[in-house]
Amino acid sequence: MTGAERQRLKKLAYGHKSEYRMRLRAQVVLHAARGRSNAAIARETGLHLDTVLTWRGRFAGQRLAGLADRRRPGRPRVFTALQTAQVKALACQPPAESGTPLSHWSCPELAREAMERGVATFVSASTVRHWLAEDALKPWQHRSWIFITDPHFRPKAERVLNLYARTFEGDTLGADEYVISADEKTSIQARCRCHPTLAPGQARAMRVNHTYGRGGALAYLAAYDVHQAKVFGRTEPRTGIDPFMALVAQVMGQQSYASAKRVFWIVDNGSSHRGRKAADRLTSAFPNAVMVHTPVHASWVNQVEIYFLVVRRKVVTPNDVTGLSQVRDRLRAFEAGVALLRGL
């Protein structure tokens, strides 16, 4: 045994990162190098005598390479590559194309369809799942999308994004110009659960009873100062022109918006603030206010939607309240918390 081989075998036999099987094989060879008998090595390592003979012989014939596992042919393939590809191709087709009354495929349904088409005599759902995982195919999932139908999408979106960057029509906004992002969140329900909500515990999520009593619904209107991270909110029985103008009056009645040179109101194309009439109505009530519409079907450009997303996740869902007054109080408290965080 050479010095390099001995050093390598010691590292395999006593290294804390060595595989257990390689550790035993190296120990067998090291014991043999010290002149110990096969029976003594078997007792020392806890291996069968035939196993000791095997690894001594492997090392004698092939040196260190002989301690590695030999390649095994494994079980013969049950399915051909063509069958696998056919099932994957089927998963990439909508079920309606094959006349199946389903909205999407699942692994058991794909397996059943493959057998009905004669792709294979029998194939299990777990086998189909393994095949799909090879190419990250998930036909049971879907994502929605929508065509941009506004012919003026680019200039409208560009104007909104430029306002976020504090520019308007090529000019930088001044210190006395503000950008407000506003919208409504409709139908926030007050749900009183029929059984008390259970707090989360160890290895247990919070449990909310599915059955509830309806305590009414309200609309939440919010205006978000994009550059100062201020939120102004109010609750109304329903949405409409009057509730939206009440929100505008709530914001524009405060300093420094009342005395500002211009206050840009970014809104979507909802019925409360749609079109030129809404823009004229806003300017007539507040001459320093300028309404800017997002493109059609692009309310996601409006930054207040991010705030509404946080409200839905943190305040509204799930809720277990006694009535609308508790919903209002919770929304007001959340607004106060946002203001507190802004001041930190």
C-alpha positions in Angstrom: 0.0 0.0 0.0 1.4 3.4 -1.0 1.5 6.3 1.4 -1.1 8.2 -0.8 -3.4 5.2 -0.7 -3.1 4.9 3.1 -3.8 8.7 3.5 -6.9 8.4 1.3 -8.2 5.3 3.1 -7.7 7.0 6.5 -9.7 10.0 5.3 -12.5 7.7 4.2 -12.4 5.6 7.3 -12.4 8.4 9.9 -13.6 11.5 8.1 -16.9 12.9 9.5 -18.2 13.6 6.0 -17.6 10.0 4.6 -20.5 7.8 3.6 -21.0 5.0 6.0 -20.5 2.2 3.4 -17.2 3.8 2.2 -16.1 4.1 5.9 -16.6 0.4 6.4 -14.8 -0.6 3.2 -11.8 1.6 4.0 -11.6 0.2 7.5 -11.5 -3.4 6.1 -8.6 -2.5 3.9 -6.7 -0.7 6.7 -7.2 -3.6 9.1 -5.9 -6.0 6.4 -2.8 -3.7 5.9 -2.0 -4.2 9.6 -1.9 -8.0 9.0 -5.2 -8.9 10.7 -7.0 -12.0 9.7 -10.3 -12.0 7.9 -12.2 -13.3 10.9 -10.7 -10.7 13.2 -11.7 -7.9 10.7 -15.2 -9.3 10.5 -15.5 -9.2 14.3 -14.0 -5.7 14.5 -16.3 -4.2 11.8 -19.4 -6.2 12.4 -19.4 -7.4 8.7 -19.9 -10.9 7.3 -16.7 -12.8 6.5 -17.7 -13.0 2.8 -18.0 -9.2 2.8 -14.6 -8.7 4.2 -13.2 -11.1 1.5 -15.0 -9.2 -1.2 -13.5 -5.8 -0.3 -10.0 -7.1 0.3 -10.1 -8.7 -3.1 -11.5 -5.6 -4.8 -8.8 -3.4 -3.4 -6.1 -6.0 -4.3 -7.3 -6.1 -7.9 -8.3 -2.5 -8.6 -6.9 -0.5 -5.7 -9.0 2.5 -4.5 -11.2 2.4 -7.6 -12.4 -1.1 -6.5 -14.0 0.3 -3.4 -16.6 2.2 -5.4 -20.0 0.7 -6.3 -20.1 -1.1 -9.6 -22.6 0.1 -12.2 -25.8 -1.8 -12.1 -28.2 -2.2 -15.0 -31.3 -1.6 -12.9 -34.8 -2.8 -13.7 -35.6 -2.8 -17.4 -37.6 0.2 -18.6 -41.3 -0.5 -18.5 -42.2 2.5 -20.7 -40.6 3.7 -23.9 -39.4 7.3 -24.5 -42.2 7.6 -27.0 -44.9 6.7 -24.5 -43.5 9.2 -22.0 -43.5 11.9 -24.7 -47.1 11.1 -25.7 -48.3 11.5 -22.1 -46.4 14.8 -21.8 -47.9 16.0 -25.1 -51.4 15.1 -23.9 -50.8 17.2 -20.7 -50.0 20.2 -22.9 -53.4 20.0 -24.7 -56.6 21.4 -23.2 -59.0 18.6 -22.3 -61.7 20.0 -24.6 -59.6 19.2 -27.6 -59.9 15.5 -26.8 -63.6 15.8 -26.0 -63.1 15.3 -22.3 -65.6 17.3 -20.1 -62.9 18.8 -17.9 -61.5 22.2 -17.4 -57.9 20.9 -16.7 -56.0 17.7 -16.4 -55.0 15.9 -13.2 -52.5 13.1 -13.0 -55.1 10.3 -12.5 -57.2 11.7 -15.4 -54.1 11.9 -17.6 -53.3 8.3 -16.8 -56.8 7.2 -17.5 -56.9 9.1 -20.8 -53.5 7.6 -21.8 -54.8 4.1 -21.3 -58.0 4.8 -23.2 -56.0 6.1 -26.1 -53.8 3.0 -26.1 -50.6 4.8 -25.2 -50.0 2.1 -22.6 -51.8 -0.9 -21.2 -51.5 0.4 -17.7 -49.9 3.5 -16.3 -50.3 4.8 -12.7 -51.0 8.4 -11.6 -47.7 8.5 -9.7 -45.8 7.5 -12.9 -47.5 10.3 -14.8 -46.7 12.7 -12.0 -43.0 11.7 -12.1 -43.0 12.3 -15.9 -44.6 15.7 -15.7 -42.2 16.8 -12.9 -39.2 16.1 -15.2 -40.3 19.1 -17.4 -42.1 21.1 -14.6 -45.5 20.5 -16.3 -48.5 21.4 -14.1 -51.6 21.3 -16.2 -53.8 21.6 -13.1 -52.7 25.2 -12.6 -53.7 28.3 -14.6 -53.0 32.0 -14.8 -55.4 34.6 -16.2 -54.4 37.4 -18.6 -56.1 40.0 -20.7 -55.5 41.8 -23.9 -54.7 45.5 -23.8 -57.6 47.1 -25.7 -56.9 50.7 -25.1 -55.5 52.2 -28.3 -53.8 54.9 -26.3 -52.3 52.6 -23.6 -48.7 53.7 -24.1 -49.2 57.4 -23.7 -51.6 57.0 -20.8 -49.4 54.6 -18.9 -46.4 56.7 -19.6 -48.1 59.8 -18.1 -48.9 57.9 -14.9 -45.4 56.4 -14.6 -43.9 59.8 -15.2 -45.9 61.2 -12.4 -44.6 58.5 -10.1 -41.1 59.7 -11.1 -42.2 63.3 -10.3 -42.4 64.6 -13.9 -45.4 65.8 -16.0 -45.3 66.6 -19.7 -41.5 66.8 -19.5 -41.3 69.1 -16.5 -40.2 68.1 -13.0 -42.8 68.6 -10.4 -42.2 71.3 -7.8 -42.2 70.9 -4.0 -45.8 72.2 -3.9 -47.1 69.6 -6.4 -48.5 66.3 -5.2 -49.5 63.0 -6.7 -52.5 61.1 -5.2 -53.5 57.6 -6.2 -57.1 56.9 -5.3 -59.7 54.1 -5.7 -62.5 52.2 -4.0 -62.6 48.8 -2.5 -66.2 47.6 -2.7 -68.2 45.2 -0.6 -66.1 44.7 2.5 -68.4 42.3 4.5 -68.8 42.1 8.3 -68.8 38.4 9.0 -69.7 37.1 12.4 -68.5 33.5 12.6 -70.9 31.0 14.1 -68.1 29.6 16.3 -65.2 31.4 17.8 -62.0 31.6 15.9 -59.2 29.4 17.3 -55.8 31.0 17.7 -52.8 29.3 16.0 -50.8 26.8 18.1 -47.8 24.5 17.7 -47.9 22.9 14.2 -51.5 24.3 13.8 -52.8 27.2 11.7 -55.4 29.6 12.9 -58.8 28.0 12.4 -61.8 30.1 11.2 -65.3 28.6 11.1 -66.6 28.7 7.5 -70.2 29.4 8.6 -70.9 33.0 9.4 -73.8 35.5 9.9 -73.9 38.5 7.6 -73.5 41.9 9.3 -73.7 44.0 6.2 -71.1 45.4 3.8 -69.4 48.8 3.2 -67.1 50.4 0.7 -63.6 51.6 1.6 -62.3 54.6 -0.3 -58.6 55.4 0.0 -56.3 58.1 -1.4 -52.5 57.4 -1.3 -49.9 60.2 -1.5 -47.4 58.4 -3.7 -44.3 60.4 -2.6 -45.1 61.0 1.0 -46.6 57.6 1.8 -49.7 59.1 3.4 -53.0 57.3 3.3 -56.4 59.0 3.6 -59.4 56.7 3.9 -63.1 56.8 4.5 -65.9 54.2 4.6 -69.2 54.7 2.8 -72.4 52.5 2.5 -71.7 52.3 -1.3 -69.5 53.7 -4.0 -70.5 56.4 -6.4 -69.8 60.0 -7.5 -70.7 61.6 -4.1 -68.6 59.2 -2.0 -65.6 59.7 -4.2 -66.0 63.5 -4.2 -66.3 63.3 -0.4 -62.9 61.6 -0.4 -61.4 64.3 -2.6 -62.8 67.0 -0.3 -61.3 65.2 2.7 -57.9 65.3 1.2 -58.0 68.7 -0.6 -59.3 70.4 2.6 -56.0 69.7 4.3 -52.7 71.5 4.0 -50.6 71.4 2.1 -53.0 70.1 -0.6 -55.4 73.0 -0.4 -52.6 75.6 -1.1 -50.7 73.4 -3.5 -50.0 74.5 -7.1 -51.3 71.2 -8.5 -52.5 67.9 -7.0 -52.7 65.1 -9.5 -55.3 62.5 -8.9 -54.5 59.1 -10.5 -57.7 57.1 -10.9 -58.9 54.1 -13.0 -62.0 54.1 -15.3 -64.5 53.2 -12.7 -68.0 54.7 -12.9 -67.3 57.1 -10.0 -64.6 58.9 -11.9 -64.8 58.0 -15.6 -64.1 60.2 -18.5 -64.0 63.9 -19.2 -67.1 64.7 -17.1 -65.4 63.4 -14.0 -62.2 65.4 -14.7 -64.2 68.6 -15.2 -66.2 67.9 -12.0 -63.0 67.6 -10.1 -61.4 70.7 -11.5 -64.7 72.7 -11.0 -64.7 71.8 -7.3 -61.0 72.1 -6.8 -59.2 74.2 -9.4 -55.7 73.0 -8.5 -56.7 69.3 -8.9 -55.9 67.4 -12.1 -57.4 64.0 -12.8 -55.2 61.5 -14.6 -56.8 58.2 -15.8 -55.0 54.9 -16.1 -55.4 53.0 -19.4 -58.5 50.8 -19.8 -58.1 47.4 -18.1 -54.9 48.6 -16.4 -56.0 49.6 -12.9 -52.9 47.7 -11.7 -50.9 50.8 -12.8 -52.6 52.6 -9.9 -50.4 52.4 -6.8 -53.2 52.5 -4.3 -54.0 48.9 -5.5 -50.9 47.8 -3.6 -52.3 49.4 -0.4 -55.7 47.6 -1.0 -53.8 44.3 -1.4 -52.2 44.8 2.0 -55.6 45.8 3.5 -57.2 42.6 2.2 -54.4 40.4 3.5 -53.9 42.1 6.8 -57.3 43.5 7.8 -60.1 42.0 5.8 -59.2 38.3 5.4 -60.2 36.4 7.4 -62.5 38.5 9.6 -64.6 37.6 12.6 -66.4 40.8 13.6 -69.7 41.7 15.3 -70.7 44.4 12.8 -69.8 47.1 10.4 -68.6 49.4 13.2 -65.9 47.0 14.1 -64.8 46.9 10.5 -64.6 50.7 10.4 -62.6 50.8 13.6 -60.2 48.2 12.3 -59.6 50.1 9.0 -59.1 53.4 10.9 -56.7 51.7 13.3 -54.7 50.3 10.3 -54.5 53.7 8.7 -53.1 55.1 12.0 -50.6 52.3 12.1 -49.4 53.2 8.5 -49.0 56.8 9.6 -47.0 55.7 12.6 -44.7 53.6 10.5 -44.2 56.5 8.1 -43.1 58.6 11.0 -40.4 56.2 12.2 
